[in-house]
């Protein structure tokens, strides 16, 4: 698309340098909130939320264009100052669209420098509720969630961790080799997204008590 080439030239320091891999499709608080409903005939709809915790002001229109591409309708986010990061801004979007939209949004935004965000999507027929978190340093975290927001760790991931622990002494308290995995507790914390929560929590708290603006888009 023409605008993509233009903003990549203007904001190279913020944008990803390589094409991002697609995120699998089936895996609220703040300042500035928008609600978007994207309607298409004959489809199942789910509700979700996008929270852009911090972004440079120059990146705002490009975030909106990327998110609009995921929805297939124009998107305008209510950007406000991010108190936890002077010079940065934040925004929220509550949406209703087809299942898998959260993965499409994450694929569109992951890899952008100085951008921190989270996307959640409620459960739908055939798909669990999911949460995606992204920071430039940690990358993307994804998890299946319960109705109360608790994270569900798939059996396969726990079994894989136990298998690694059985053959890696440092995971169960032995001497740790350079560039190897952390303790078993550290690895479980990563499965629960604790490093992402630790980094994002100050940005979440800075947006409590925000006003809400509604946007209904049909297409």
C-alpha positions in Angstrom: 0.0 0.0 0.0 1.3 3.5 -0.8 1.1 4.9 2.7 3.1 2.0 4.1 6.1 2.8 1.9 5.9 6.5 2.9 5.8 6.0 6.7 8.6 3.4 6.6 10.8 6.1 5.0 9.8 8.7 7.5 10.0 6.7 10.7 12.7 4.0 10.2 13.8 4.1 13.8 10.4 3.0 15.0 9.3 0.4 12.4 10.3 -3.3 12.2 13.2 -4.1 9.9 11.9 -7.4 8.7 8.5 -8.9 7.9 6.7 -10.2 11.0 5.6 -13.9 11.2 1.8 -14.3 11.3 0.5 -15.0 14.9 -1.8 -18.1 15.2 -5.3 -16.9 15.5 -6.7 -19.2 18.2 -4.4 -19.1 21.2 -9.1 -3.3 30.6 -7.8 -0.2 32.1 -6.5 3.2 30.8 -6.4 6.7 29.5 -8.1 7.3 26.2 -10.5 4.6 25.1 -12.3 3.9 21.9 -14.9 1.2 21.1 -15.1 -0.2 17.6 -17.7 -2.6 16.1 -16.8 -4.1 12.8 -19.8 -5.9 11.3 -19.8 -8.4 8.5 -22.8 -10.6 7.5 -22.8 -14.2 8.4 -19.8 -14.2 10.8 -19.4 -15.0 14.5 -18.3 -11.9 16.5 -16.2 -11.7 19.6 -15.3 -8.8 21.8 -11.7 -7.7 22.6 -9.5 -4.9 23.7 -6.3 -3.3 22.3 -4.2 -1.3 24.8 -1.3 0.6 23.4 0.6 1.4 26.6 3.3 3.6 25.0 4.1 4.8 21.6 6.1 7.8 20.2 3.7 10.5 18.8 5.2 10.2 15.4 4.2 6.5 15.3 0.5 7.1 16.1 -0.9 7.4 12.6 1.0 4.3 11.5 -0.4 2.3 14.5 -3.9 3.4 13.4 -3.3 2.3 9.8 -1.9 -1.1 10.9 -4.9 -1.7 13.2 -7.3 -0.6 10.5 -5.8 -3.2 8.2 -6.6 -5.9 10.8 -10.2 -4.7 11.1 -10.9 -3.8 7.5 -12.4 -0.4 8.6 -10.9 3.0 9.5 -9.7 3.4 13.0 -9.0 6.6 15.0 -7.5 6.1 18.5 -7.9 8.7 21.3 -4.2 9.3 22.0 -3.3 10.9 25.4 -0.1 11.5 27.3 1.5 8.4 29.0 2.3 9.6 32.5 4.7 6.6 33.1 6.8 7.6 30.1 7.1 11.3 29.4 7.1 12.1 25.7 5.1 8.9 24.9 1.3 8.6 24.4 -1.2 5.8 25.0 -4.7 4.7 23.8 -7.3 2.0 24.1 -9.7 0.4 21.7 -12.6 -1.9 22.7 -13.7 -3.8 19.6 -16.1 -6.4 18.3 -15.0 -8.4 15.2 -14.4 -11.9 13.9 -12.5 -14.5 15.9 -8.7 -14.2 15.5 -8.7 -10.5 15.2 -6.4 -10.2 18.2 -3.8 -12.3 16.4 -4.1 -10.2 13.3 -3.5 -7.0 15.4 -0.5 -8.5 17.1 1.0 -9.6 13.8 0.6 -6.1 12.5 2.2 -4.4 15.5 4.8 -6.8 16.8 8.4 -5.8 16.2 7.9 -2.0 16.3 10.5 -0.2 18.3 9.4 1.8 21.3 5.8 0.4 21.1 4.3 -1.5 24.1 0.8 -3.0 23.8 -1.6 -5.8 24.8 -4.5 -7.4 23.0 -7.2 -9.5 24.5 -10.0 -11.5 22.9 -12.9 -13.3 24.5 -13.7 -16.9 23.9 -15.7 -17.9 20.8 -17.0 -21.2 19.3 -13.9 -23.3 18.6 -11.4 -20.7 20.1 -10.3 -20.1 23.6 -9.9 -16.6 25.1 -6.4 -15.2 24.5 -4.1 -12.5 25.6 -1.1 -11.1 23.7 1.5 -8.8 25.3 4.4 -7.1 23.5 7.4 -5.1 24.6 10.5 -4.3 22.4 12.9 -6.1 24.8 10.8 -9.2 25.5 8.9 -9.6 22.2 5.5 -11.3 22.1 3.9 -13.3 24.9 0.7 -15.2 24.2 -1.5 -17.2 26.5 -4.9 -18.8 26.8 -7.0 -17.2 29.5 -10.0 -18.2 31.7 -13.1 -16.0 32.1 -11.5 -14.3 35.2 -8.3 -13.5 33.3 -6.2 -16.3 34.8 -3.7 -17.9 32.4 -4.1 -21.5 31.4 -0.8 -23.2 30.5 -1.3 -26.1 28.0 -0.2 -29.5 29.1 2.2 -29.8 26.2 4.2 -26.7 27.3 4.4 -28.0 30.9 5.6 -31.4 29.8 8.2 -29.8 27.5 9.5 -27.7 30.5 9.7 -30.8 32.7 11.5 -32.7 30.0 14.1 -29.9 29.7 14.4 -29.7 33.5 15.2 -33.4 33.7 18.2 -33.1 31.5 19.3 -29.5 32.4 20.8 -29.4 35.9 20.7 -25.6 36.2 16.8 -25.7 35.9 16.6 -27.7 39.1 19.2 -26.0 41.2 22.5 -27.2 39.7 25.3 -24.9 38.4 24.1 -22.6 35.7 26.0 -22.5 32.4 26.3 -19.2 30.4 23.6 -18.5 27.9 21.4 -21.4 29.3 17.9 -21.4 30.7 17.1 -19.9 34.1 15.7 -21.8 37.2 12.6 -23.9 36.9 10.8 -21.1 38.8 12.0 -18.6 36.2 10.8 -20.7 33.3 7.4 -21.2 34.9 7.2 -17.4 35.5 7.8 -16.9 31.7 5.0 -19.4 30.9 2.8 -17.2 33.1 4.0 -14.0 31.4 5.5 -12.6 34.6 8.4 -10.7 32.9 5.8 -8.9 30.6 3.6 -8.1 33.6 6.5 -6.7 35.5 7.4 -4.3 32.6 3.9 -3.3 31.6 2.3 -2.9 35.1 3.5 0.7 35.6 2.0 1.6 32.2 -1.3 0.0 33.0 -1.6 1.8 36.4 -0.8 5.1 34.8 -4.1 4.9 32.8 -6.6 4.1 35.5 -9.8 6.2 35.6 -9.9 7.1 31.9 -12.9 8.6 30.1 -14.5 6.4 27.4 -15.3 7.3 23.8 -17.4 5.1 21.5 -16.8 4.4 17.9 -19.1 2.1 15.9 -17.8 1.2 12.4 -19.8 -1.0 9.9 -18.5 -2.6 6.8 
